[in-house]
Structure formats: C-alpha cells, structure tokens
Amino acid sequence: MRAAPADAVGRALFGESNHPQLDACFRAAQAGFPTLYPDYAPRIERHIRQLVPLKLATVATIGDGALETAGNLVEAVATTTREFNELGAADLMAGMLAQATRKAGMFERWFGGAASGHVDYRAALGALKQSLGFFPRRTEELAAQVRHAEENLVVVLAALSAVADVVRAPDDAGVERTLFDRRNIVGQALQQIRMQPAQLRGLDERVTDLMSRADHLMNVVLPAMLAARPQR
C-alpha cells in the first residue's frame, strides 16, 4: 500500500482546507522543515490553522506556553549552575587537604591542640560527595525537559515561518508586523534553549571530575599523608 503524501496528513486529521492559503502554508512548512515535517505534520498544521486567517490576538499569543516553559528552563539551568558554584567543592577539598597535611606547631604538639582540632575528613568528604550527587540527577531531568521544550518551540517556529512566508495582510500592517516579530521571538528562544544541553554537559563533567577527586582524596591521598605523620 502506498503511503499518503505528507501534505495529506493535515487534511486527513482536520478535514479539507477551508482557506485558500492553507495548503500553500503546509507546503512551505514541509519545504522549510523537511526532516521535522514527517513526524510533526499534525502539530505544525494545527498551529497553521490557528494562524490563518491572520488575527492579531492569535498571532500575538501563539506559542506562549512553549516560550514560558523554555524561559523557565533557561532559568533553572542557570540556578543549578549557580548552586554548584556556590557549593565550592574544589575549595573545600583544597582546605581539607591543607588542614590534614599541616604540620603542628610546638605548642600544639605539647598541649594537643592539633588533636582537638582534628577534622573527620572521611565524613566531610562523604557529605561533600552526597551534595555533589544531587547534580547529575538534576541535570538529567533538566536535559529531558530541554529536549521537549526544543521540540515544542521548533513546531511553533515551523508554523510561524510558513505563514510568514505565504500570508500577507495588506490592509493590516500591524498584524503582519506582529507575525514577523513573533517568529523572531520564537526563533531566539529556540537558539537559547539549544545552548542549554552544552551547559548541562559541562556541569556534568565538572561534577564527575570533582567526585572522582573526592574519592581519590578520601581513599588514597589523605590516608597516605596521615599515615606518614610522625606519631606522638
């Protein structure tokens, strides 16, 4: 059996075109987004049908949900990155290493000051690793949400781009300008959301490196250094 052509998908789901420019918009979307269209034609065409004929209220608000979700995710990625930086794991480990390997002064050797100020580095590093362990789970969750947000934005962008290429409103310059503005806004949001996976991968790499360093410090470096200390 021969598969139905892609430009028939929307008609099969929504009925025949009821506006002379709808089919032209469908073809423009298919040409502009050839890899996306086969899988997302129903969603793209649904947005096109919402836009055509052009109405200011619809053009100005289409994709609001996708835009809001994408903006919230960009903020969430920034917040997660800031929380990681504020943890200061590298500085904490450097401080533990400095304290564990510091030579006690004569007063401390005589009166036990070094012993009383001893830090349980194993417990401290274990707590630090636990804090670091939050981030891979969070970045995995955010990465999945980012992929979904990108998908939603690109579907809206495909519809807006097709309509902007085909439909004109000679009697209403305002709605036509709003259409182009909306396309640009969604396009910029898409560019921004596409930057987030690299940000999350970079954060994952930093967390993995610090967890490995914490293991090495806890199980190799500090035990060896403390064992080499002269016994009182």
Secondary structure, DSSP 8 states (H G I E B T S, - for coil): -----GGGHHHHHH-S-SSTTHHHHHHHHHHHSTTTHHHHHHHHHHHHHHHSS--HHHHHHTTHHHHHHHHHHHHHHHHHHHHHHHH-HHHHHHHHHHHHT----HHHHHHTHHHHT---HHHHHHHHHHHHHHHHHHHHHHHHHHHHHHHHHHHHHHHHHHHHHH---TT-HHHHHHHHHHHHHHHHHHHHHHHHHHHHHHHHHHHHHHHHHHHHIIIIIHHHHHHTS---
